[in-house]
Amino acid sequence: MTTPSLPDLTLTQMLRAHAQERPDALALRQKDFGIWQAYSWRDYYNRARHFGLGLRAMGLEEGGHVAIISENRVEWVIAQMGIGMVRGICVGVYPTSPWNEVAYVLEHSDASIVVCEDQEQTDKVLEAWPQLPQLKHTIAIDMKGLRYYPEPPAAFEDIEARGREYEKDHPGLVDELLDGQRMDDTALMIYTSGSTGRPKGAMISWGNLHAAAPGLIELLQADDRGSSLSYLPLCHVAEQAVTNIAPVYAGSSVSFGESLRTDLFPGRAQNLGEAALRHLYQGPGNRAFPPGIVRLGHPRVFAYGDQIPGAVEPERKRPVQPQLLAGVPGPAEFHWPAPMYHCDDRSGPHFHRDSGILPDYWCSAAGSLWPDGKYRRGNRTAGG
């Protein structure tokens, strides 16, 4: 498969193009109570557009920051795309983070709105609320247990409804905003691991995402007939590549299981088979593949990071070696397939600056990215 030539469109502009050109094709699937719910490209675009307009009605300004704390589900990507459509910036927060880590990211990122998956994530935000004077609104996807709180969060579906009403008085606003979107506009903020200090907010542009797409599509052999399962955290650069960048630019579909806490453990691997995957992606630090992967016969399993031992099919003891996406770590600062990689004894590893490297960090000091045009990993100035 040769490297594809892609239209000069941002990710959100590409979503609109799919909705216009192939509106009824499958885009997303969410498993709820054992049943797969399907969403076409038209559904995806309409829900994202209305959610974004709902945020606009709540007072979100262009360049405003909206955080998301949730496991992988359709509402995550709908929210992310909606935020982008109205020129906001999406900030991902790990759903496994304790409340003090959530507080740090929300405070550091200057998020004015936060989308929480459920009561558990909302309670973390409420615990941190006194430390977050810039946070104005909380939205919950699953309102179970929240409706009788003294000040309950807004329901996700109500924000979509509010957006539909807002659109009546502002027809064409999303098209106007999308038409004016530029590749060097910031699309999202991805926080580093904090291995060399406090986590930093890597500011990823639409151009970064676009630059990564051709290599990803070629590597994953993604096309409009393919599908993938989203299960690594969407606040990490890796799952953004597999759930958003490659599928939206290639037109392939993405499936979301009922829960990461149950779907990838023994007895639940059937969810993976039902997703009819062409490939599965394995992240760094995960030394074991979800049980049942090999039995289900996925032809291609991908991994990135340090060399990962091959998985072993438990019944037949058949070794399976994943195909490495890149033989280097996967930091938030760039979208793989990685730009040119180099390592020397004096300065350590670095990546030559190109369109796949982040423009800067949020609230960074001057010169946080080296003036020689290279990003270096593993030092206190520009590391994660």
C-alpha positions in Angstrom: 0.0 0.0 0.0 1.5 3.4 -1.0 1.4 6.5 1.2 -2.0 8.1 0.5 -2.4 11.7 -0.7 -4.8 13.5 1.6 -6.9 16.6 1.0 -5.6 19.7 2.7 -8.3 19.6 5.4 -8.2 19.7 9.2 -9.6 16.7 11.1 -12.9 18.4 11.8 -13.1 19.6 8.2 -12.6 16.0 7.1 -15.4 14.9 9.4 -17.7 17.4 7.7 -16.6 16.1 4.2 -17.5 12.5 5.1 -20.9 13.7 6.4 -21.5 15.4 3.0 -20.0 12.8 0.7 -20.9 9.5 2.4 -23.4 10.4 5.1 -24.9 6.9 5.6 -21.6 5.0 5.9 -20.7 3.6 9.3 -18.4 5.8 11.4 -18.8 4.7 15.0 -20.2 1.9 17.1 -20.9 1.8 20.8 -21.9 -1.3 22.7 -24.6 -0.6 25.3 -26.2 -3.4 27.3 -24.8 -6.0 24.9 -26.1 -4.3 21.8 -24.0 -2.4 19.2 -25.4 1.0 18.5 -24.3 2.3 15.1 -23.6 5.9 14.1 -23.2 7.1 10.5 -20.9 9.9 9.5 -23.9 12.1 9.3 -24.8 11.2 12.9 -21.3 11.8 14.0 -21.0 15.2 12.4 -24.5 16.3 13.6 -24.0 15.3 17.2 -20.5 16.9 17.3 -21.8 20.1 15.7 -24.7 20.4 18.1 -22.5 19.7 21.1 -20.0 22.3 20.0 -22.8 24.8 19.5 -24.1 23.9 23.0 -20.7 24.8 24.4 -20.8 28.1 22.5 -24.2 28.8 24.0 -22.7 28.2 27.5 -20.2 30.9 26.8 -17.2 29.0 25.3 -15.0 31.4 23.4 -12.7 30.7 20.5 -9.5 29.3 21.9 -11.3 28.3 25.2 -10.2 25.0 26.8 -12.6 22.1 27.5 -11.4 19.1 29.4 -12.7 15.5 29.1 -12.4 12.9 31.8 -13.8 9.6 30.6 -13.2 6.1 29.4 -13.3 5.6 25.7 -16.8 6.0 24.3 -18.6 7.8 21.4 -19.2 10.8 23.5 -15.5 11.3 23.9 -14.9 11.8 20.2 -18.2 13.6 19.7 -17.1 16.1 22.4 -13.6 16.4 21.0 -14.8 17.1 17.5 -17.5 19.5 18.7 -15.0 21.4 20.7 -12.8 21.7 17.6 -15.6 22.8 15.3 -16.3 25.9 17.4 -12.5 26.6 17.7 -12.1 25.4 21.2 -9.2 23.3 22.4 -9.7 19.8 23.8 -7.8 18.8 26.9 -7.7 15.1 27.8 -7.5 13.9 31.4 -6.8 10.3 32.4 -9.9 8.8 34.0 -7.7 6.7 36.3 -6.2 9.9 37.8 -6.9 10.7 41.5 -8.6 14.0 42.2 -5.4 15.9 43.0 -3.9 14.9 39.5 -7.2 15.9 37.9 -7.0 19.2 39.8 -3.5 19.9 38.5 -4.4 19.3 34.8 -7.6 21.3 35.0 -5.8 24.2 36.8 -2.7 24.2 34.6 -4.7 24.0 31.3 -7.1 26.8 32.3 -10.1 24.6 31.4 -13.3 26.6 31.7 -15.6 23.6 31.1 -15.1 19.9 31.9 -16.9 16.9 30.5 -17.1 14.0 33.0 -18.1 10.5 32.2 -20.1 9.7 35.4 -20.5 10.3 39.1 -17.0 9.0 39.9 -15.3 11.5 37.6 -17.7 14.3 38.6 -16.8 13.8 42.3 -13.1 14.2 41.5 -13.9 17.6 40.0 -16.1 18.6 42.9 -13.3 17.7 45.3 -10.9 19.9 43.4 -13.4 22.7 42.7 -12.1 25.2 45.4 -8.7 25.1 43.6 -10.2 25.8 40.1 -11.5 29.4 40.0 -11.4 29.4 36.2 -13.7 26.4 35.9 -17.2 27.5 35.2 -19.2 24.5 34.0 -19.3 20.7 34.5 -21.1 18.4 32.1 -21.8 14.7 32.7 -22.3 12.0 30.1 -24.0 9.5 32.5 -26.2 11.3 35.0 -26.9 8.3 37.2 -26.6 9.4 40.8 -26.0 13.0 39.9 -29.5 14.6 39.3 -30.1 15.2 43.0 -26.8 16.8 43.8 -27.2 20.3 45.2 -25.7 21.8 42.0 -25.9 18.9 39.5 -23.8 19.0 36.3 -25.4 19.7 33.0 -26.3 16.5 31.1 -24.4 15.8 27.9 -27.6 15.2 25.9 -29.0 18.6 27.2 -25.9 20.4 25.8 -26.6 18.8 22.4 -30.3 19.9 22.6 -29.1 23.4 23.6 -26.9 23.4 20.6 -29.7 22.5 18.3 -31.7 25.5 19.6 -28.6 27.8 19.3 -28.2 26.7 15.7 -31.7 28.1 14.9 -30.5 31.6 15.7 -27.0 31.1 14.3 -27.4 29.1 11.1 -24.1 28.5 9.3 -21.9 29.4 12.2 -20.1 26.0 12.3 -19.5 26.1 8.6 -18.1 29.7 9.0 -15.8 28.6 11.8 -14.7 25.5 10.0 -14.0 27.3 6.8 -11.7 29.7 8.7 -9.9 26.9 10.6 -6.1 26.8 9.9 -3.6 24.0 10.1 -1.5 25.9 12.7 -4.5 26.4 15.0 -4.2 24.3 18.2 -6.4 21.3 18.1 -5.8 19.6 21.5 -3.6 19.5 24.5 -2.0 16.2 25.5 -0.2 16.1 28.9 3.1 14.4 29.2 3.8 11.8 31.8 5.7 14.1 34.1 8.8 11.8 34.2 11.2 14.8 34.4 9.0 17.2 36.4 5.3 18.3 36.5 3.4 17.2 33.4 3.4 19.6 30.5 0.6 20.4 28.2 1.8 19.6 24.6 -0.1 21.8 22.2 -1.0 19.8 19.2 -2.0 21.6 16.0 -4.4 20.5 13.3 -1.3 20.4 11.0 0.4 18.0 13.4 -2.6 15.6 13.1 -2.7 16.0 9.3 1.0 15.4 9.0 0.7 12.1 10.9 -2.2 10.8 8.9 -0.6 9.5 5.6 2.0 7.4 7.5 -0.6 6.0 9.9 -3.0 5.1 7.1 -0.2 3.3 5.2 1.1 1.5 8.3 -2.3 0.4 9.5 -3.6 -0.3 6.0 -6.6 1.8 6.9 -9.4 2.3 4.3 -13.1 3.0 4.3 -13.9 -0.7 4.7 -11.7 -1.2 7.9 -12.6 -1.0 11.6 -10.7 -0.7 14.8 -11.4 -0.9 18.5 -10.7 2.1 20.7 -9.4 1.0 24.1 -6.2 2.8 25.1 -6.8 6.2 26.8 -7.9 8.9 24.4 -5.9 11.5 26.3 -2.8 9.8 25.1 -1.3 10.5 21.7 -1.3 6.9 20.7 -5.0 6.3 20.8 -5.7 9.7 19.2 -3.8 8.3 16.2 -5.8 5.0 16.0 -9.2 6.3 17.0 -9.2 9.8 15.4 -6.5 10.6 13.0 -6.3 7.4 10.8 -10.0 6.6 10.8 -11.3 10.1 10.1 -8.8 10.7 7.3 -9.2 7.2 5.8 -13.0 7.0 6.5 -12.8 3.7 8.5 -15.1 3.0 11.5 -14.3 2.8 15.2 -15.9 0.6 17.8 -16.2 1.3 21.5 -16.8 -1.5 24.0 -19.1 -1.2 27.0 -16.2 -0.7 29.5 -12.5 -1.0 29.5 -12.8 -2.6 32.9 -14.7 -5.6 31.7 -14.4 -6.0 27.9 -10.7 -6.8 27.8 -10.7 -9.5 30.4 -11.3 -13.3 30.3 -14.9 -14.1 29.2 -15.3 -10.7 27.5 -13.0 -11.1 24.5 -16.1 -11.7 22.3 -16.5 -7.9 22.2 -13.3 -7.7 20.2 -14.4 -10.4 17.8 -17.7 -8.7 17.3 -16.0 -5.5 16.4 -14.7 -7.2 13.3 -11.3 -5.7 13.7 -8.6 -5.6 11.1 -5.9 -4.7 13.6 -5.4 -4.1 17.3 -3.0 -1.6 18.8 -0.9 -2.2 21.9 0.5 0.6 23.9 3.8 1.0 25.8 4.3 -0.7 29.1 1.5 -3.3 28.4 3.3 -6.6 28.4 0.3 -8.8 27.9 -2.3 -8.7 25.2 -6.0 -8.9 26.2 -7.0 -12.6 26.5 -8.5 -14.1 23.4 -6.9 -11.8 20.9 -5.0 -14.5 19.1 -7.9 -16.9 19.3 -10.1 -14.4 17.5 -7.6 -14.3 14.6 -6.8 -10.7 14.3 -4.3 -10.7 11.4 -2.3 -7.6 12.6 -1.3 -6.5 16.1 0.7 -3.3 16.5 2.8 -2.0 19.3 5.1 0.9 20.0 7.7 1.8 22.6 10.5 -0.4 23.8 10.7 -3.9 22.3 7.7 -5.8 23.6 7.8 -9.5 24.2 5.6 -11.5 21.9 2.2 -12.6 23.2 1.6 -16.3 23.6 -1.6 -17.9 22.6 -2.6 -19.7 25.8 -4.1 -22.9 24.4 -1.6 -23.7 21.6 1.4 -21.9 23.1 1.9 -20.2 19.8 4.1 -17.1 20.0 2.8 -13.9 18.3 5.2 -11.0 17.8 3.6 -7.6 17.4 4.7 -5.4 14.6 6.4 -2.3 16.1 5.1 1.0 15.0 8.3 2.7 16.0 11.3 1.5 18.0 11.3 4.6 20.2 9.1 5.9 23.1 5.8 7.5 22.2 5.8 10.9 23.9 2.9 13.4 23.7 5.1 15.8 21.7 4.8 14.1 18.4 2.4 11.9 16.4 4.0 8.7 15.1 5.0 7.3 12.7 7.9 9.4 14.2 9.8 12.0 12.3 13.5 11.4 11.8 15.0 9.9 14.9 18.6 10.3 16.0 20.6 9.5 19.2 24.1 10.5 20.1 26.2 10.1 23.3 26.4 13.8 24.0 22.8 15.0 23.9 20.7 11.9 24.1 17.8 11.1 21.7 16.0 13.9 19.8 13.7 14.2 16.9 14.3 16.6 14.0 11.6 19.3 14.0 9.0 18.7 11.3 5.2 19.1 10.8 4.6 16.2 13.2 6.2 17.9 16.2 4.2 20.1 18.6 4.5 23.9 18.2 5.1 24.5 21.9 3.9 23.7 25.4 1.1 25.4 27.2 2.4 28.1 29.6 6.0 27.2 28.7 9.0 29.4 29.3 10.7 31.0 26.3 13.0 28.5 24.6 11.3 25.4 25.9 11.8 23.9 22.5 15.5 24.0 21.4 16.3 26.8 19.0 18.3 24.4 16.7 14.9 23.1 15.6 15.1 19.8 17.5 13.0 18.4 20.2 15.0 16.4 22.8 13.5 13.8 25.1 14.7 13.2 28.6 15.9 16.6 29.9 14.2 19.0 32.2 13.8 21.7 29.6 11.7 19.9 27.0 11.1 16.4 28.3 7.9 14.9 29.5 
